[in-house]
Amino acid sequence: MNTEEAKSIVKQSVERAVEYCQTQSALADRAGISQGAIGKYLRKETLPTGVTAKKLSLAVDETIPKDRFAPHIF
């Protein structure tokens, strides 16, 4: 999988997670990361680390698995 493919999967997953939490800020708060990081994932500027992917998955009660937030790792 190349980086662009991974970024597209992450963007889709983060969009779903934002819907689940209702706002980017709520997702960021639940995951213990910055809202700016959420924005970077949505703009496909960067990819989450494995630790952040786990936090994002837990923030949505694991309805989205960690490998969807970091397909380049898991």
PDB file of N, CA, C and O in Angstrom:
ATOM      1  N   MET A   1       0.849  -1.175   0.000  1.00  0.00           N
ATOM      2  CA  MET A   1       0.000   0.000   0.000  1.00  0.00           C
ATOM      3  C   MET A   1       0.898   1.243   0.000  1.00  0.00           C
ATOM      4  O   MET A   1       1.841   1.348   0.784  1.00  0.00           O
ATOM      5  N   ASN A   2       0.582   2.168  -0.891  1.00  0.00           N
ATOM      6  CA  ASN A   2       1.381   3.391  -0.907  1.00  0.00           C
ATOM      7  C   ASN A   2       0.799   4.425   0.059  1.00  0.00           C
ATOM      8  O   ASN A   2      -0.291   4.252   0.602  1.00  0.00           O
ATOM      9  N   THR A   3       1.554   5.497   0.254  1.00  0.00           N
ATOM     10  CA  THR A   3       1.175   6.514   1.226  1.00  0.00           C
ATOM     11  C   THR A   3      -0.147   7.182   0.875  1.00  0.00           C
ATOM     12  O   THR A   3      -0.963   7.435   1.760  1.00  0.00           O
ATOM     13  N   GLU A   4      -0.369   7.469  -0.395  1.00  0.00           N
ATOM     14  CA  GLU A   4      -1.617   8.133  -0.787  1.00  0.00           C
ATOM     15  C   GLU A   4      -2.834   7.249  -0.514  1.00  0.00           C
ATOM     16  O   GLU A   4      -3.877   7.737  -0.078  1.00  0.00           O
ATOM     17  N   GLU A   5      -2.697   5.952  -0.771  1.00  0.00           N
ATOM     18  CA  GLU A   5      -3.795   5.024  -0.467  1.00  0.00           C
ATOM     19  C   GLU A   5      -4.076   5.020   1.036  1.00  0.00           C
ATOM     20  O   GLU A   5      -5.229   5.056   1.463  1.00  0.00           O
ATOM     21  N   ALA A   6      -3.014   4.976   1.822  1.00  0.00           N
ATOM     22  CA  ALA A   6      -3.164   4.971   3.280  1.00  0.00           C
ATOM     23  C   ALA A   6      -3.841   6.254   3.746  1.00  0.00           C
ATOM     24  O   ALA A   6      -4.733   6.211   4.594  1.00  0.00           O
ATOM     25  N   LYS A   7      -3.429   7.386   3.203  1.00  0.00           N
ATOM     26  CA  LYS A   7      -4.021   8.669   3.602  1.00  0.00           C
ATOM     27  C   LYS A   7      -5.505   8.730   3.253  1.00  0.00           C
ATOM     28  O   LYS A   7      -6.291   9.312   4.000  1.00  0.00           O
ATOM     29  N   SER A   8      -5.895   8.138   2.131  1.00  0.00           N
ATOM     30  CA  SER A   8      -7.314   8.116   1.746  1.00  0.00           C
ATOM     31  C   SER A   8      -8.138   7.275   2.715  1.00  0.00           C
ATOM     32  O   SER A   8      -9.240   7.665   3.103  1.00  0.00           O
ATOM     33  N   ILE A   9      -7.602   6.125   3.102  1.00  0.00           N
ATOM     34  CA  ILE A   9      -8.295   5.258   4.064  1.00  0.00           C
ATOM     35  C   ILE A   9      -8.417   5.966   5.411  1.00  0.00           C
ATOM     36  O   ILE A   9      -9.471   5.926   6.046  1.00  0.00           O
ATOM     37  N   VAL A  10      -7.335   6.613   5.842  1.00  0.00           N
ATOM     38  CA  VAL A  10      -7.355   7.336   7.116  1.00  0.00           C
ATOM     39  C   VAL A  10      -8.382   8.462   7.058  1.00  0.00           C
ATOM     40  O   VAL A  10      -9.147   8.649   8.004  1.00  0.00           O
ATOM     41  N   LYS A  11      -8.406   9.212   5.961  1.00  0.00           N
ATOM     42  CA  LYS A  11      -9.365  10.313   5.823  1.00  0.00           C
ATOM     43  C   LYS A  11     -10.799   9.800   5.966  1.00  0.00           C
ATOM     44  O   LYS A  11     -11.597  10.386   6.697  1.00  0.00           O
ATOM     45  N   GLN A  12     -11.125   8.713   5.275  1.00  0.00           N
ATOM     46  CA  GLN A  12     -12.470   8.135   5.368  1.00  0.00           C
ATOM     47  C   GLN A  12     -12.784   7.715   6.801  1.00  0.00           C
ATOM     48  O   GLN A  12     -13.886   7.948   7.298  1.00  0.00           O
ATOM     49  N   SER A  13     -11.819   7.102   7.451  1.00  0.00           N
ATOM     50  CA  SER A  13     -12.032   6.620   8.816  1.00  0.00           C
ATOM     51  C   SER A  13     -12.222   7.779   9.784  1.00  0.00           C
ATOM     52  O   SER A  13     -13.076   7.720  10.670  1.00  0.00           O
ATOM     53  N   VAL A  14     -11.430   8.830   9.618  1.00  0.00           N
ATOM     54  CA  VAL A  14     -11.548   9.989  10.498  1.00  0.00           C
ATOM     55  C   VAL A  14     -12.880  10.703  10.245  1.00  0.00           C
ATOM     56  O   VAL A  14     -13.507  11.188  11.187  1.00  0.00           O
ATOM     57  N   GLU A  15     -13.312  10.772   8.995  1.00  0.00           N
ATOM     58  CA  GLU A  15     -14.628  11.358   8.698  1.00  0.00           C
ATOM     59  C   GLU A  15     -15.730  10.598   9.429  1.00  0.00           C
ATOM     60  O   GLU A  15     -16.626  11.205  10.015  1.00  0.00           O
ATOM     61  N   ARG A  16     -15.659   9.276   9.394  1.00  0.00           N
ATOM     62  CA  ARG A  16     -16.651   8.454  10.100  1.00  0.00           C
ATOM     63  C   ARG A  16     -16.565   8.678  11.609  1.00  0.00           C
ATOM     64  O   ARG A  16     -17.585   8.734  12.296  1.00  0.00           O
ATOM     65  N   ALA A  17     -15.344   8.804  12.113  1.00  0.00           N
ATOM     66  CA  ALA A  17     -15.151   9.021  13.547  1.00  0.00           C
ATOM     67  C   ALA A  17     -15.695  10.381  13.978  1.00  0.00           C
ATOM     68  O   ALA A  17     -16.272  10.506  15.059  1.00  0.00           O
ATOM     69  N   VAL A  18     -15.515  11.392  13.141  1.00  0.00           N
ATOM     70  CA  VAL A  18     -16.058  12.721  13.445  1.00  0.00           C
ATOM     71  C   VAL A  18     -17.581  12.643  13.492  1.00  0.00           C
ATOM     72  O   VAL A  18     -18.202  13.228  14.380  1.00  0.00           O
ATOM     73  N   GLU A  19     -18.183  11.933  12.556  1.00  0.00           N
ATOM     74  CA  GLU A  19     -19.645  11.746  12.578  1.00  0.00           C
ATOM     75  C   GLU A  19     -20.072  11.069  13.876  1.00  0.00           C
ATOM     76  O   GLU A  19     -21.057  11.467  14.498  1.00  0.00           O
ATOM     77  N   TYR A  20     -19.337  10.060  14.275  1.00  0.00           N
ATOM     78  CA  TYR A  20     -19.656   9.307  15.493  1.00  0.00           C
ATOM     79  C   TYR A  20     -19.621  10.233  16.720  1.00  0.00           C
ATOM     80  O   TYR A  20     -20.493  10.164  17.586  1.00  0.00           O
ATOM     81  N   CYS A  21     -18.610  11.088  16.778  1.00  0.00           N
ATOM     82  CA  CYS A  21     -18.424  11.977  17.936  1.00  0.00           C
ATOM     83  C   CYS A  21     -19.113  13.331  17.757  1.00  0.00           C
ATOM     84  O   CYS A  21     -19.194  14.118  18.700  1.00  0.00           O
ATOM     85  N   GLN A  22     -19.598  13.597  16.573  1.00  0.00           N
ATOM     86  CA  GLN A  22     -20.351  14.792  16.196  1.00  0.00           C
ATOM     87  C   GLN A  22     -19.501  15.996  15.806  1.00  0.00           C
ATOM     88  O   GLN A  22     -19.933  16.794  14.975  1.00  0.00           O
ATOM     89  N   THR A  23     -18.301  16.156  16.380  1.00  0.00           N
ATOM     90  CA  THR A  23     -17.420  17.254  15.972  1.00  0.00           C
ATOM     91  C   THR A  23     -15.964  16.783  16.005  1.00  0.00           C
ATOM     92  O   THR A  23     -15.620  15.798  16.659  1.00  0.00           O
ATOM     93  N   GLN A  24     -15.126  17.519  15.278  1.00  0.00           N
ATOM     94  CA  GLN A  24     -13.695  17.224  15.319  1.00  0.00           C
ATOM     95  C   GLN A  24     -13.145  17.411  16.730  1.00  0.00           C
ATOM     96  O   GLN A  24     -12.328  16.618  17.200  1.00  0.00           O
ATOM     97  N   SER A  25     -13.601  18.467  17.396  1.00  0.00           N
ATOM     98  CA  SER A  25     -13.120  18.746  18.755  1.00  0.00           C
ATOM     99  C   SER A  25     -13.500  17.634  19.724  1.00  0.00           C
ATOM    100  O   SER A  25     -12.707  17.255  20.586  1.00  0.00           O
ATOM    101  N   ALA A  26     -14.708  17.117  19.582  1.00  0.00           N
ATOM    102  CA  ALA A  26     -15.148  16.032  20.468  1.00  0.00           C
ATOM    103  C   ALA A  26     -14.309  14.779  20.226  1.00  0.00           C
ATOM    104  O   ALA A  26     -13.919  14.095  21.172  1.00  0.00           O
ATOM    105  N   LEU A  27     -14.038  14.484  18.973  1.00  0.00           N
ATOM    106  CA  LEU A  27     -13.188  13.327  18.666  1.00  0.00           C
ATOM    107  C   LEU A  27     -11.804  13.528  19.252  1.00  0.00           C
ATOM    108  O   LEU A  27     -11.245  12.619  19.865  1.00  0.00           O
ATOM    109  N   ALA A  28     -11.254  14.710  19.066  1.00  0.00           N
ATOM    110  CA  ALA A  28      -9.917  15.003  19.591  1.00  0.00           C
ATOM    111  C   ALA A  28      -9.886  14.851  21.110  1.00  0.00           C
ATOM    112  O   ALA A  28      -8.958  14.260  21.662  1.00  0.00           O
ATOM    113  N   ASP A  29     -10.898  15.386  21.780  1.00  0.00           N
ATOM    114  CA  ASP A  29     -10.968  15.274  23.239  1.00  0.00           C
ATOM    115  C   ASP A  29     -11.046  13.822  23.687  1.00  0.00           C
ATOM    116  O   ASP A  29     -10.346  13.403  24.609  1.00  0.00           O
ATOM    117  N   ARG A  30     -11.905  13.065  23.022  1.00  0.00           N
ATOM    118  CA  ARG A  30     -12.075  11.648  23.401  1.00  0.00           C
ATOM    119  C   ARG A  30     -10.808  10.841  23.151  1.00  0.00           C
ATOM    120  O   ARG A  30     -10.510   9.897  23.883  1.00  0.00           O
ATOM    121  N   ALA A  31     -10.057  11.220  22.105  1.00  0.00           N
ATOM    122  CA  ALA A  31      -8.839  10.480  21.760  1.00  0.00           C
ATOM    123  C   ALA A  31      -7.607  11.010  22.490  1.00  0.00           C
ATOM    124  O   ALA A  31      -6.561  10.362  22.500  1.00  0.00           O
ATOM    125  N   GLY A  32      -7.730  12.177  23.093  1.00  0.00           N
ATOM    126  CA  GLY A  32      -6.577  12.758  23.788  1.00  0.00           C
ATOM    127  C   GLY A  32      -5.531  13.296  22.833  1.00  0.00           C
ATOM    128  O   GLY A  32      -4.335  13.263  23.123  1.00  0.00           O
ATOM    129  N   ILE A  33      -5.987  13.794  21.685  1.00  0.00           N
ATOM    130  CA  ILE A  33      -5.071  14.396  20.712  1.00  0.00           C
ATOM    131  C   ILE A  33      -5.612  15.778  20.350  1.00  0.00           C
ATOM    132  O   ILE A  33      -6.709  16.146  20.770  1.00  0.00           O
ATOM    133  N   SER A  34      -4.847  16.540  19.578  1.00  0.00           N
ATOM    134  CA  SER A  34      -5.291  17.895  19.239  1.00  0.00           C
ATOM    135  C   SER A  34      -6.287  17.887  18.084  1.00  0.00           C
ATOM    136  O   SER A  34      -6.285  16.982  17.248  1.00  0.00           O
ATOM    137  N   GLN A  35      -7.131  18.903  18.053  1.00  0.00           N
ATOM    138  CA  GLN A  35      -8.060  19.059  16.933  1.00  0.00           C
ATOM    139  C   GLN A  35      -7.273  19.315  15.658  1.00  0.00           C
ATOM    140  O   GLN A  35      -7.697  18.924  14.571  1.00  0.00           O
ATOM    141  N   GLY A  36      -6.125  19.970  15.793  1.00  0.00           N
ATOM    142  CA  GLY A  36      -5.269  20.222  14.629  1.00  0.00           C
ATOM    143  C   GLY A  36      -4.811  18.934  13.966  1.00  0.00           C
ATOM    144  O   GLY A  36      -4.708  18.858  12.742  1.00  0.00           O
ATOM    145  N   ALA A  37      -4.537  17.925  14.776  1.00  0.00           N
ATOM    146  CA  ALA A  37      -4.129  16.629  14.228  1.00  0.00           C
ATOM    147  C   ALA A  37      -5.271  16.014  13.422  1.00  0.00           C
ATOM    148  O   ALA A  37      -5.052  15.445  12.353  1.00  0.00           O
ATOM    149  N   ILE A  38      -6.486  16.133  13.942  1.00  0.00           N
ATOM    150  CA  ILE A  38      -7.657  15.622  13.217  1.00  0.00           C
ATOM    151  C   ILE A  38      -7.737  16.305  11.852  1.00  0.00           C
ATOM    152  O   ILE A  38      -7.951  15.646  10.835  1.00  0.00           O
ATOM    153  N   GLY A  39      -7.568  17.613  11.835  1.00  0.00           N
ATOM    154  CA  GLY A  39      -7.602  18.369  10.589  1.00  0.00           C
ATOM    155  C   GLY A  39      -6.541  17.907   9.606  1.00  0.00           C
ATOM    156  O   GLY A  39      -6.801  17.815   8.406  1.00  0.00           O
ATOM    157  N   LYS A  40      -5.352  17.616  10.105  1.00  0.00           N
ATOM    158  CA  LYS A  40      -4.265  17.152   9.223  1.00  0.00           C
ATOM    159  C   LYS A  40      -4.601  15.804   8.591  1.00  0.00           C
ATOM    160  O   LYS A  40      -4.277  15.561   7.428  1.00  0.00           O
ATOM    161  N   TYR A  41      -5.247  14.933   9.354  1.00  0.00           N
ATOM    162  CA  TYR A  41      -5.644  13.632   8.794  1.00  0.00           C
ATOM    163  C   TYR A  41      -6.724  13.819   7.731  1.00  0.00           C
ATOM    164  O   TYR A  41      -6.719  13.140   6.704  1.00  0.00           O
ATOM    165  N   LEU A  42      -7.651  14.747   7.986  1.00  0.00           N
ATOM    166  CA  LEU A  42      -8.725  14.999   7.018  1.00  0.00           C
ATOM    167  C   LEU A  42      -8.200  15.654   5.739  1.00  0.00           C
ATOM    168  O   LEU A  42      -8.738  15.426   4.656  1.00  0.00           O
ATOM    169  N   ARG A  43      -7.157  16.461   5.865  1.00  0.00           N
ATOM    170  CA  ARG A  43      -6.561  17.107   4.685  1.00  0.00           C
ATOM    171  C   ARG A  43      -5.491  16.240   4.021  1.00  0.00           C
ATOM    172  O   ARG A  43      -4.857  16.644   3.046  1.00  0.00           O
ATOM    173  N   LYS A  44      -5.307  15.049   4.571  1.00  0.00           N
ATOM    174  CA  LYS A  44      -4.324  14.075   4.060  1.00  0.00           C
ATOM    175  C   LYS A  44      -2.905  14.635   4.089  1.00  0.00           C
ATOM    176  O   LYS A  44      -2.110  14.382   3.185  1.00  0.00           O
ATOM    177  N   GLU A  45      -2.597  15.396   5.133  1.00  0.00           N
ATOM    178  CA  GLU A  45      -1.261  15.969   5.282  1.00  0.00           C
ATOM    179  C   GLU A  45      -0.301  15.039   6.007  1.00  0.00           C
ATOM    180  O   GLU A  45       0.912  15.113   5.810  1.00  0.00           O
ATOM    181  N   THR A  46      -0.840  14.171   6.838  1.00  0.00           N
ATOM    182  CA  THR A  46       0.007  13.278   7.619  1.00  0.00           C
ATOM    183  C   THR A  46      -0.777  12.018   7.986  1.00  0.00           C
ATOM    184  O   THR A  46      -1.990  11.945   7.791  1.00  0.00           O
ATOM    185  N   LEU A  47      -0.066  11.038   8.517  1.00  0.00           N
ATOM    186  CA  LEU A  47      -0.687   9.783   8.953  1.00  0.00           C
ATOM    187  C   LEU A  47      -0.498   9.603  10.455  1.00  0.00           C
ATOM    188  O   LEU A  47       0.533   9.995  11.002  1.00  0.00           O
ATOM    189  N   PRO A  48      -1.484   9.016  11.121  1.00  0.00           N
ATOM    190  CA  PRO A  48      -1.356   8.769  12.561  1.00  0.00           C
ATOM    191  C   PRO A  48      -0.300   7.709  12.871  1.00  0.00           C
ATOM    192  O   PRO A  48      -0.002   6.842  12.048  1.00  0.00           O
ATOM    193  N   THR A  49       0.254   7.802  14.072  1.00  0.00           N
ATOM    194  CA  THR A  49       1.137   6.744  14.570  1.00  0.00           C
ATOM    195  C   THR A  49       0.269   5.576  15.020  1.00  0.00           C
ATOM    196  O   THR A  49      -0.954   5.693  15.085  1.00  0.00           O
ATOM    197  N   GLY A  50       0.894   4.469  15.325  1.00  0.00           N
ATOM    198  CA  GLY A  50       0.153   3.320  15.842  1.00  0.00           C
ATOM    199  C   GLY A  50      -0.549   3.631  17.150  1.00  0.00           C
ATOM    200  O   GLY A  50      -1.684   3.208  17.364  1.00  0.00           O
ATOM    201  N   VAL A  51       0.122   4.372  18.031  1.00  0.00           N
ATOM    202  CA  VAL A  51      -0.468   4.742  19.322  1.00  0.00           C
ATOM    203  C   VAL A  51      -1.692   5.627  19.100  1.00  0.00           C
ATOM    204  O   VAL A  51      -2.723   5.434  19.745  1.00  0.00           O
ATOM    205  N   THR A  52      -1.581   6.599  18.187  1.00  0.00           N
ATOM    206  CA  THR A  52      -2.711   7.488  17.911  1.00  0.00           C
ATOM    207  C   THR A  52      -3.857   6.723  17.274  1.00  0.00           C
ATOM    208  O   THR A  52      -5.021   6.996  17.568  1.00  0.00           O
ATOM    209  N   ALA A  53      -3.548   5.775  16.409  1.00  0.00           N
ATOM    210  CA  ALA A  53      -4.600   4.963  15.784  1.00  0.00           C
ATOM    211  C   ALA A  53      -5.388   4.202  16.848  1.00  0.00           C
ATOM    212  O   ALA A  53      -6.611   4.101  16.763  1.00  0.00           O
ATOM    213  N   LYS A  54      -4.695   3.672  17.839  1.00  0.00           N
ATOM    214  CA  LYS A  54      -5.375   2.971  18.932  1.00  0.00           C
ATOM    215  C   LYS A  54      -6.270   3.931  19.714  1.00  0.00           C
ATOM    216  O   LYS A  54      -7.390   3.580  20.083  1.00  0.00           O
ATOM    217  N   LYS A  55      -5.771   5.146  19.966  1.00  0.00           N
ATOM    218  CA  LYS A  55      -6.561   6.144  20.690  1.00  0.00           C
ATOM    219  C   LYS A  55      -7.820   6.517  19.900  1.00  0.00           C
ATOM    220  O   LYS A  55      -8.905   6.635  20.469  1.00  0.00           O
ATOM    221  N   LEU A  56      -7.664   6.699  18.593  1.00  0.00           N
ATOM    222  CA  LEU A  56      -8.812   7.045  17.760  1.00  0.00           C
ATOM    223  C   LEU A  56      -9.846   5.930  17.761  1.00  0.00           C
ATOM    224  O   LEU A  56     -11.047   6.193  17.838  1.00  0.00           O
ATOM    225  N   SER A  57      -9.388   4.693  17.678  1.00  0.00           N
ATOM    226  CA  SER A  57     -10.302   3.553  17.699  1.00  0.00           C
ATOM    227  C   SER A  57     -11.056   3.487  19.027  1.00  0.00           C
ATOM    228  O   SER A  57     -12.266   3.262  19.043  1.00  0.00           O
ATOM    229  N   LEU A  58     -10.354   3.679  20.124  1.00  0.00           N
ATOM    230  CA  LEU A  58     -10.996   3.672  21.434  1.00  0.00           C
ATOM    231  C   LEU A  58     -11.986   4.833  21.580  1.00  0.00           C
ATOM    232  O   LEU A  58     -13.012   4.699  22.248  1.00  0.00           O
ATOM    233  N   ALA A  59     -11.673   5.966  20.954  1.00  0.00           N
ATOM    234  CA  ALA A  59     -12.554   7.146  21.038  1.00  0.00           C
ATOM    235  C   ALA A  59     -13.915   6.887  20.411  1.00  0.00           C
ATOM    236  O   ALA A  59     -14.905   7.517  20.781  1.00  0.00           O
ATOM    237  N   VAL A  60     -13.964   5.962  19.464  1.00  0.00           N
ATOM    238  CA  VAL A  60     -15.238   5.610  18.814  1.00  0.00           C
ATOM    239  C   VAL A  60     -15.704   4.228  19.263  1.00  0.00           C
ATOM    240  O   VAL A  60     -16.387   3.517  18.526  1.00  0.00           O
ATOM    241  N   ASP A  61     -15.324   3.866  20.474  1.00  0.00           N
ATOM    242  CA  ASP A  61     -15.725   2.589  21.079  1.00  0.00           C
ATOM    243  C   ASP A  61     -15.397   1.401  20.185  1.00  0.00           C
ATOM    244  O   ASP A  61     -16.135   0.417  20.137  1.00  0.00           O
ATOM    245  N   GLU A  62     -14.279   1.511  19.480  1.00  0.00           N
ATOM    246  CA  GLU A  62     -13.756   0.467  18.592  1.00  0.00           C
ATOM    247  C   GLU A  62     -14.729   0.079  17.476  1.00  0.00           C
ATOM    248  O   GLU A  62     -14.635  -1.016  16.921  1.00  0.00           O
ATOM    249  N   THR A  63     -15.668   0.982  17.147  1.00  0.00           N
ATOM    250  CA  THR A  63     -16.553   0.723  16.008  1.00  0.00           C
ATOM    251  C   THR A  63     -15.782   0.827  14.695  1.00  0.00           C
ATOM    252  O   THR A  63     -16.207   0.298  13.667  1.00  0.00           O
ATOM    253  N   ILE A  64     -14.645   1.517  14.745  1.00  0.00           N
ATOM    254  CA  ILE A  64     -13.714   1.570  13.620  1.00  0.00           C
ATOM    255  C   ILE A  64     -12.403   0.999  14.153  1.00  0.00           C
ATOM    256  O   ILE A  64     -11.835   1.550  15.096  1.00  0.00           O
ATOM    257  N   PRO A  65     -11.911  -0.093  13.570  1.00  0.00           N
ATOM    258  CA  PRO A  65     -10.697  -0.717  14.102  1.00  0.00           C
ATOM    259  C   PRO A  65      -9.449   0.128  13.864  1.00  0.00           C
ATOM    260  O   PRO A  65      -9.399   0.938  12.938  1.00  0.00           O
ATOM    261  N   LYS A  66      -8.450  -0.073  14.709  1.00  0.00           N
ATOM    262  CA  LYS A  66      -7.216   0.720  14.639  1.00  0.00           C
ATOM    263  C   LYS A  66      -6.530   0.617  13.286  1.00  0.00           C
ATOM    264  O   LYS A  66      -5.885   1.571  12.852  1.00  0.00           O
ATOM    265  N   ASP A  67      -6.656  -0.519  12.611  1.00  0.00           N
ATOM    266  CA  ASP A  67      -5.975  -0.666  11.319  1.00  0.00           C
ATOM    267  C   ASP A  67      -6.575   0.236  10.239  1.00  0.00           C
ATOM    268  O   ASP A  67      -5.948   0.456   9.204  1.00  0.00           O
ATOM    269  N   ARG A  68      -7.779   0.757  10.469  1.00  0.00           N
ATOM    270  CA  ARG A  68      -8.381   1.704   9.515  1.00  0.00           C
ATOM    271  C   ARG A  68      -7.851   3.116   9.748  1.00  0.00           C
ATOM    272  O   ARG A  68      -7.951   3.969   8.867  1.00  0.00           O
ATOM    273  N   PHE A  69      -7.285   3.369  10.936  1.00  0.00           N
ATOM    274  CA  PHE A  69      -6.677   4.658  11.215  1.00  0.00           C
ATOM    275  C   PHE A  69      -5.179   4.656  10.897  1.00  0.00           C
ATOM    276  O   PHE A  69      -4.566   5.719  10.791  1.00  0.00           O
ATOM    277  N   ALA A  70      -4.600   3.489  10.748  1.00  0.00           N
ATOM    278  CA  ALA A  70      -3.169   3.379  10.433  1.00  0.00           C
ATOM    279  C   ALA A  70      -2.909   2.143   9.566  1.00  0.00           C
ATOM    280  O   ALA A  70      -2.207   1.222   9.984  1.00  0.00           O
ATOM    281  N   PRO A  71      -3.479   2.129   8.355  1.00  0.00           N
ATOM    282  CA  PRO A  71      -3.286   0.958   7.496  1.00  0.00           C
ATOM    283  C   PRO A  71      -1.835   0.775   7.055  1.00  0.00           C
ATOM    284  O   PRO A  71      -1.447  -0.309   6.619  1.00  0.00           O
ATOM    285  N   HIS A  72      -1.062   1.802   7.166  1.00  0.00           N
ATOM    286  CA  HIS A  72       0.357   1.744   6.822  1.00  0.00           C
ATOM    287  C   HIS A  72       1.180   1.038   7.891  1.00  0.00           C
ATOM    288  O   HIS A  72       2.346   0.713   7.667  1.00  0.00           O
ATOM    289  N   ILE A  73       0.571   0.798   9.060  1.00  0.00           N
ATOM    290  CA  ILE A  73       1.272   0.145  10.179  1.00  0.00           C
ATOM    291  C   ILE A  73       0.724  -1.249  10.455  1.00  0.00           C
ATOM    292  O   ILE A  73       1.484  -2.211  10.565  1.00  0.00           O
ATOM    293  N   PHE A  74      -0.604  -1.354  10.567  1.00  0.00           N
ATOM    294  CA  PHE A  74      -1.226  -2.620  10.984  1.00  0.00           C
ATOM    295  C   PHE A  74      -1.614  -3.480   9.792  1.00  0.00           C
ATOM    296  O   PHE A  74      -2.148  -4.575   9.968  1.00  0.00           O
TER     297      PHE A  74
END
